[in-house]
């Protein structure tokens, strides 16, 4: 089957079943030449592009071990190993326990970014202007805070149903280190663009408030927002999928839907010729009003962002995104604090770097770029594997690192050599058979934006069985196909057991149909990556109750306790 057909099936609801792919550990095999080169890399910054299944975690562990064994002046306390989430940090800790021993590992800072920043803020609370142990708000607490300040905010676009979207915006802004004042400047610029094209925004805002029902404009607003994003990207010289006529097409569709009065956008031929001028006029109105609605949305977000930050400061609390932003501000304003941490961490290794956002990259730069020694920062990741885009991460992290850690030709070469950081690669895959890697390479090669476009994963195993593609009509049919395929391959004749199979799904919402079908067929299963005990609603409610008892002034904990169950 050729690639175009494969891609066409991938866009449908499909199932890829690969047979005979046992996962084997490669922790004891000798390091490949590429891996060894990275482990024994000297001083200075380096970017390691490590493909899937290439043993990058082992390389990080062996690198730590190598530094401790070959650098006489380097103590475990001088090493900082960062990764994106708690699970990855725990895996690194376990691997390092086996490699250097639990006692030595305990002296190495191995953490995810947020836990590391919480440590810094706790130890430097006074310098950061925070209480000794500041509360960190989770997503629910952020929503409760917004509900508290909601009555004081003049919101038209954002009803209470949109509070979770406001939380998402605030978290994303902090991931990108966008201060409320900077966002104000962005909104002012967007308003100027609007008024150059459509006239007074104030008059348009009054018109929108009088309309009441803004539903017909929602899609037009979204299209205008994408249009402006593409225009800004073009101004920066970045590639876009710019479609100038998209805005008018969507507005025309909504105009026809409104005039039809049926809830459906009937074709233009369904209207008599005398109605065509009305459709054109309403289309023009919807274009301007949809654009105005986007300015209203941005203006409201700016106001909420300011009010949210003021309330956060009043409570002496932090949110998830503020932990890293607060540390970057601390390092920029307290040189003595920055130098203390720079002196401690002489070598920094960052795993899963493709998932790093702007705030995290700036933190790495502040810690790793020093005037009196090489920038000993090694980042490891795969530009084709970013999974935390909802937190602001993307393959662009590698390009950002290149820009921040490049040294000018006039720089002292005894510290860090001039030019961009070297790029090292691990393209040997120990996990998958040849057929799987061939399909993966051919699909990934079509990605338009890649940091390492010529990267090709090479198999360490044989070709394996061909990939089967099963096209299904929807999620329910897909669940039936998956379970039927598993049932057909289990039994005494094949020697396979239920535990020999794993089902991967693209998004969490796809899980329920599969789990339901397994349950209906009485097939035992375990959901990997589900909630841990301490993340279950019952335990979270219990935790908030204990917080309310310990601190009766904690309104968030009190409200959560009263609404539990």
C-alpha positions in Angstrom: 0.0 0.0 0.0 1.5 3.4 -1.0 1.9 6.3 1.3 -1.0 8.4 -0.1 -3.4 5.5 0.7 -1.9 5.1 4.1 -2.3 8.7 4.9 -5.9 8.7 3.6 -6.8 5.8 5.9 -5.0 7.5 8.9 -7.4 10.4 8.5 -10.4 8.1 8.9 -11.1 6.2 12.0 -8.6 3.4 11.7 -6.7 0.8 13.6 -3.1 -0.2 13.1 -2.4 -3.7 14.5 1.3 -4.8 14.5 1.9 -8.4 15.3 4.8 -10.0 17.0 6.5 -6.9 18.5 7.8 -7.9 21.9 9.4 -5.0 23.8 12.9 -5.9 25.0 15.1 -4.0 27.4 18.3 -2.6 26.0 19.8 -1.3 29.2 22.7 -3.8 29.3 23.7 -3.8 25.6 26.9 -1.8 24.7 26.4 1.8 23.8 26.3 2.6 20.1 29.0 5.0 18.8 26.4 7.8 18.6 25.3 7.2 22.2 28.9 6.9 23.4 29.8 10.2 21.7 27.0 12.0 23.6 27.8 10.4 26.9 31.5 11.4 26.6 30.7 14.9 25.2 33.0 17.6 26.6 31.9 21.0 27.9 29.6 23.6 26.3 26.0 23.5 25.1 24.7 20.6 22.9 21.4 19.7 21.3 20.7 15.9 21.1 18.1 14.9 18.6 17.0 11.5 19.8 14.4 9.6 17.8 11.8 7.4 19.4 13.1 4.2 21.0 16.7 5.3 20.7 17.7 4.9 24.3 17.9 8.6 25.1 17.0 8.1 28.8 19.8 5.6 29.1 22.2 8.2 27.5 21.2 10.8 30.1 21.8 8.3 32.9 25.2 7.2 31.5 26.1 10.9 31.0 25.5 11.6 34.7 27.6 8.6 35.6 30.4 9.6 33.2 30.5 13.2 34.6 30.8 11.9 38.2 33.5 9.4 37.3 35.7 11.7 35.1 35.3 15.2 36.5 37.1 15.2 39.8 35.7 18.6 40.9 32.1 17.7 40.1 30.0 16.6 43.0 26.5 15.1 42.7 25.1 18.4 44.0 26.6 20.1 40.9 24.3 18.2 38.5 20.8 19.3 37.5 18.6 16.9 35.5 15.2 18.4 34.4 12.3 16.9 32.6 8.7 17.9 31.9 6.5 15.8 34.1 6.6 13.9 37.4 6.4 10.5 35.8 9.5 11.1 33.7 11.4 12.5 36.6 10.5 9.4 38.7 11.8 7.1 35.9 15.1 9.0 35.7 15.5 8.7 39.5 14.9 5.0 39.4 17.4 4.6 36.5 20.0 6.7 38.4 19.4 4.6 41.6 20.6 1.6 39.6 23.5 3.4 37.9 25.1 5.4 40.7 23.4 4.1 43.9 20.5 5.6 45.9 22.7 7.6 48.2 24.5 9.4 45.3 21.3 9.8 43.4 19.6 11.5 46.4 22.3 14.2 46.1 21.6 14.9 42.4 18.8 17.4 41.6 16.4 15.3 39.4 13.1 16.9 39.0 10.4 18.2 36.7 10.5 22.0 36.0 7.7 22.9 38.4 9.0 21.0 41.4 12.4 22.4 40.8 11.0 26.0 40.7 8.9 25.3 43.8 12.2 24.4 45.6 13.8 27.6 44.6 10.9 29.7 45.6 10.6 28.0 49.0 14.3 28.5 49.7 14.2 32.2 48.4 10.7 33.2 49.4 11.7 36.5 50.9 13.7 37.6 47.9 10.7 36.5 45.7 8.3 38.5 47.8 6.3 35.4 48.8 5.3 33.8 52.1 7.6 31.0 53.3 5.5 28.3 51.8 3.2 29.8 49.1 0.0 28.0 48.1 0.0 26.7 44.5 -3.4 26.8 42.9 -4.5 23.9 40.8 -7.0 24.2 37.9 -10.1 24.0 40.2 -8.7 26.7 42.6 -8.0 28.9 39.6 -11.6 28.6 38.5 -12.8 29.4 42.0 -10.6 32.5 42.1 -12.1 33.7 38.8 -15.6 33.1 40.1 -14.7 35.3 43.1 -13.7 38.2 41.0 -16.2 37.6 38.2 -18.9 40.1 39.6 -16.4 43.0 39.3 -15.6 42.3 35.7 -17.7 43.8 32.8 -17.8 40.7 30.6 -19.9 40.3 27.5 -18.1 37.7 25.4 -16.9 35.6 28.3 -19.9 34.1 30.3 -19.3 31.8 33.3 -19.2 28.9 30.9 -15.9 30.3 29.4 -14.0 30.5 32.7 -12.0 27.3 31.9 -10.9 29.0 28.6 -9.7 32.0 30.6 -7.6 29.7 32.8 -6.2 28.1 29.7 -5.3 31.6 28.4 -3.6 32.7 31.6 -1.6 29.5 31.9 -0.5 29.8 28.2 0.5 33.5 28.7 2.7 32.6 31.6 4.2 29.7 29.7 5.2 32.3 27.1 6.3 34.8 29.8 3.7 37.3 28.5 3.1 39.9 31.3 -0.4 41.5 31.5 1.1 44.8 30.4 2.7 43.1 27.3 -0.7 41.6 26.5 -2.3 45.1 26.8 0.2 46.3 24.1 -0.7 43.4 21.8 -4.5 44.1 22.2 -3.9 47.8 21.5 -2.1 46.8 18.3 -4.9 44.5 17.2 -7.4 47.2 17.9 -5.5 49.6 15.7 -5.6 47.1 12.8 -9.3 46.6 13.3 -10.0 50.3 13.2 -7.9 50.8 10.1 -10.1 48.2 8.3 -13.6 48.5 9.9 -13.8 51.9 11.7 -14.5 52.7 15.4 -14.3 49.7 17.7 -16.2 51.5 20.5 -19.2 51.8 18.1 -18.9 48.2 17.1 -18.7 47.1 20.8 -21.9 49.0 21.6 -23.6 47.3 18.6 -22.5 43.9 19.8 -23.8 44.5 23.3 -27.2 45.5 22.0 -27.4 42.4 19.8 -27.4 40.0 22.7 -27.2 36.8 20.6 -23.6 36.6 19.5 -23.8 32.9 18.4 -23.9 33.6 14.7 -20.6 35.5 15.0 -18.6 32.9 16.9 -17.2 31.1 13.8 -16.6 34.4 12.0 -14.6 35.6 15.1 -12.5 32.4 15.1 -11.8 32.7 11.4 -10.7 36.4 11.9 -8.4 35.4 14.7 -6.7 32.7 12.5 -6.5 35.2 9.7 -4.7 37.7 11.9 -2.4 35.0 13.3 -1.4 34.1 9.8 -0.8 37.7 8.9 1.4 38.2 11.9 3.4 35.0 11.0 3.8 36.3 7.4 5.2 39.6 8.8 7.8 37.5 10.7 8.7 35.6 7.5 7.2 32.3 8.8 5.4 29.8 6.6 1.6 29.9 6.9 -1.5 28.5 5.4 -2.9 31.9 4.7 -6.3 32.0 3.0 -7.5 35.6 2.6 -11.0 34.7 1.4 -11.7 32.4 4.3 -13.2 35.2 6.5 -15.7 36.3 3.8 -16.7 32.7 3.1 -17.5 31.9 6.7 -19.4 35.2 7.1 -21.4 34.5 4.0 -22.3 31.0 5.3 -23.5 32.5 8.6 -25.5 35.2 6.7 -27.3 32.5 4.7 -27.9 30.5 7.8 -29.5 33.5 9.5 -31.7 34.5 6.6 -32.8 30.9 6.0 -34.2 30.8 9.6 -33.9 27.0 9.7 -30.6 26.7 11.5 -28.9 25.4 8.3 -26.8 27.4 5.8 -28.7 26.9 2.6 -26.9 27.4 -0.7 -27.2 30.7 -2.5 -29.4 29.1 -5.2 -32.0 28.3 -2.6 -32.7 32.1 -2.2 -34.6 34.2 -4.7 -32.4 36.7 -6.6 -34.0 39.7 -4.7 -32.5 38.3 -1.5 -29.0 38.2 -2.8 -28.2 41.9 -2.0 -29.4 41.3 1.6 -27.1 38.3 1.9 -24.2 40.4 0.6 -25.0 43.2 3.0 -25.3 40.9 6.0 -22.0 39.2 5.0 -20.2 42.5 5.2 -21.8 43.2 8.6 -20.8 39.8 9.9 -17.2 40.3 8.7 -16.9 43.6 10.7 -18.8 42.3 13.7 -16.9 39.1 13.8 -13.7 41.0 13.8 -15.0 43.3 16.5 -16.0 40.3 18.6 -12.4 39.1 18.5 -11.2 42.5 19.8 -13.8 42.3 22.5 -12.6 38.8 23.5 -9.0 40.0 23.7 -9.9 43.2 25.6 -11.8 41.1 28.2 -9.0 38.7 28.5 -6.6 41.6 29.2 -8.9 42.9 31.9 -9.3 39.5 33.5 -5.6 38.8 33.4 -4.9 42.0 35.4 -7.6 41.4 37.9 -6.5 37.7 38.3 -2.9 38.7 39.0 -3.9 41.3 41.5 -6.1 38.8 43.4 -3.3 36.2 43.3 -0.9 38.7 44.8 -3.4 39.7 47.5 -3.7 36.0 48.6 0.1 35.5 48.4 -0.5 32.5 46.2 0.9 31.1 43.0 -0.6 29.1 40.2 0.9 26.3 38.1 2.3 28.6 35.4 3.5 31.3 37.8 6.0 28.9 39.5 8.5 29.1 36.6 7.7 32.8 35.7 8.3 33.8 39.3 11.7 32.1 39.3 12.8 33.8 36.0 11.8 37.2 37.6 13.7 36.4 40.7 16.8 35.5 38.8 16.6 38.7 36.8 16.1 41.0 39.8 18.3 39.2 42.4 21.8 38.6 40.8 23.1 37.2 44.1 20.4 34.5 44.1 21.0 33.6 40.5 24.8 33.3 41.1 24.2 31.0 44.1 22.3 28.6 41.9 24.6 29.0 38.9 27.6 28.1 41.2 25.8 25.0 42.4 24.6 23.6 39.0 27.7 23.2 36.8 26.1 20.7 34.4 22.5 20.8 33.3 20.7 18.0 31.4 17.2 18.4 30.1 15.2 15.4 29.0 12.1 15.6 26.7 13.2 19.0 25.6 10.7 19.1 22.7 8.1 19.7 25.5 9.8 22.8 26.8 8.1 26.2 26.5 9.5 29.7 26.5 9.4 30.1 30.3 11.3 26.9 30.8 13.9 27.7 28.1 14.5 31.1 29.7 15.0 29.4 33.0 17.6 27.1 31.5 19.3 30.1 29.8 19.5 32.0 33.1 21.0 29.0 35.0 23.2 27.7 32.2 24.7 30.8 30.5 27.5 32.1 32.8 30.4 34.5 31.9 33.2 32.5 33.6 32.7 28.9 32.4 31.3 27.0 29.4 27.5 26.8 29.0 27.3 23.2 30.1 23.7 22.6 29.1 22.7 19.5 27.1 19.1 19.2 25.9 17.7 15.9 24.7 14.5 15.4 22.8 12.7 14.6 19.5 11.4 17.4 17.3 8.7 15.0 16.0 7.3 14.0 19.4 5.9 17.2 21.1 2.9 16.1 23.2 2.4 19.1 25.5 1.4 21.7 22.9 -1.5 22.7 25.2 1.2 24.0 27.6 2.9 26.0 24.9 5.5 23.5 23.8 6.5 22.7 20.2 9.5 21.6 18.1 10.4 25.4 18.1 12.0 24.8 21.5 15.1 23.5 19.6 15.3 26.6 17.4 14.9 28.8 20.5 17.7 27.0 22.3 19.9 27.5 19.2 19.2 31.2 19.3 19.8 31.7 23.0 22.9 29.6 23.3 24.7 30.7 20.1 27.9 32.6 20.8 29.2 35.5 18.6 32.6 35.1 16.8 34.2 37.5 19.3 33.3 35.3 22.2 36.2 33.9 24.3 36.6 30.3 22.9 38.1 29.1 26.2 34.6 29.1 27.7 32.0 28.2 25.0 33.1 27.9 21.3 31.6 30.6 19.0 28.5 29.7 16.9 25.3 27.7 17.5 25.3 24.6 19.8 26.4 21.4 18.1 23.7 19.0 17.1 24.2 15.4 18.0 21.9 12.6 16.9 20.7 9.1 18.0 18.8 7.5 15.1 19.2 3.9 16.0 15.9 2.5 17.2 15.8 -0.5 19.6 12.1 -0.6 20.1 10.4 -1.2 16.7 10.7 -3.6 13.8 11.6 -2.4 10.3 8.0 -2.2 8.9 6.9 0.1 11.7 9.9 2.4 11.3 9.5 2.6 7.5 5.9 3.7 7.9 6.8 6.2 10.6 9.7 7.7 8.6 7.5 8.1 5.5 4.7 9.8 7.4 6.9 12.0 9.5 8.9 13.1 6.4 5.7 14.9 5.2 5.6 17.2 8.2 6.2 20.7 7.0 7.9 22.1 10.1 10.8 20.0 11.5 14.0 21.0 13.3 15.9 18.0 11.8 14.1 17.3 8.5 16.7 14.7 7.4 16.3 12.5 10.5 15.7 8.9 9.7 15.2 6.2 12.4 17.1 3.0 11.7 15.9 -0.4 13.1 18.0 -2.6 15.3 15.6 -5.5 14.7 14.3 -7.4 11.7 11.5 -6.2 9.4 8.8 -8.0 11.4 5.3 -8.6 10.1 3.6 -6.1 7.7 1.4 -3.5 9.2 -2.3 -4.2 8.8 -4.7 -1.2 8.3 -8.4 -1.7 9.3 -10.7 1.2 8.3 -13.7 1.6 10.5 -16.9 3.7 10.3 -16.6 5.4 13.7 -15.4 5.0 17.3 -17.9 2.3 18.2 -16.9 0.2 15.1 -13.3 0.8 15.9 -13.7 -0.6 19.5 -15.4 -3.7 18.1 -12.6 -4.2 15.6 -9.9 -3.9 18.2 -11.5 -6.3 20.6 -12.4 -8.8 17.9 -8.7 -8.7 16.7 -7.4 -9.4 20.2 -9.9 -12.2 20.8 -8.9 -13.9 17.5 -5.2 -14.0 18.6 -5.6 -15.2 22.1 -5.8 -18.9 23.0 -3.8 -22.1 23.5 -3.2 -22.5 19.8 -1.3 -19.2 19.5 0.1 -19.2 23.0 -0.9 -15.6 23.5 -2.5 -14.2 26.7 -4.6 -11.1 27.3 -1.5 -9.5 28.9 0.4 -9.8 25.6 -1.7 -7.0 24.1 -1.7 -3.2 24.4 -4.2 -0.8 22.9 -2.9 2.8 22.1 -5.4 5.6 21.6 -4.7 9.1 20.2 -6.8 11.0 22.8 -8.3 10.2 26.2 -11.8 10.7 24.9 -11.3 7.7 22.6 -10.8 5.4 25.5 -14.4 4.9 26.7 -15.6 2.9 23.7 -12.7 0.6 23.9 -12.9 0.1 27.6 -16.7 -0.5 27.4 -16.2 -3.1 24.7 -13.5 -4.9 26.8 -15.9 -4.9 29.8 -18.8 -6.2 27.7 -16.6 -9.1 26.6 -15.3 -9.8 30.1 -11.7 -9.2 29.0 -9.4 -8.2 31.8 -7.7 -4.8 31.3 -5.7 -2.1 33.0 -5.8 1.5 32.0 -2.2 2.8 32.1 -1.8 6.6 32.7 -5.1 6.9 34.5 -5.6 8.8 37.7 -3.3 7.9 40.6 -4.8 7.4 44.1 -3.9 10.9 45.1 -5.5 12.4 42.0 -8.9 10.8 42.5 -11.8 13.2 43.4 -12.3 11.6 46.8 -8.7 12.0 47.9 -8.5 15.5 46.5 -11.7 16.4 48.5 -10.1 14.9 51.7 -7.0 16.9 51.1 -9.0 20.1 50.8 -10.8 19.3 54.0 -7.6 18.9 55.8 -6.3 22.2 54.4 -9.5 24.0 55.5 -9.0 22.6 59.1 -5.4 23.7 59.1 -6.1 27.2 57.7 -9.7 28.4 58.2 -8.9 31.4 56.1 -8.3 29.3 53.1 -11.5 30.1 51.1 -10.6 27.8 48.2 -10.2 24.8 50.4 -13.4 25.6 52.3 -15.5 26.0 49.2 -14.1 22.7 47.8 -14.9 20.9 51.0 -18.4 22.3 51.2 -19.1 21.3 47.6 -17.5 17.9 47.8 -19.4 14.8 46.6 
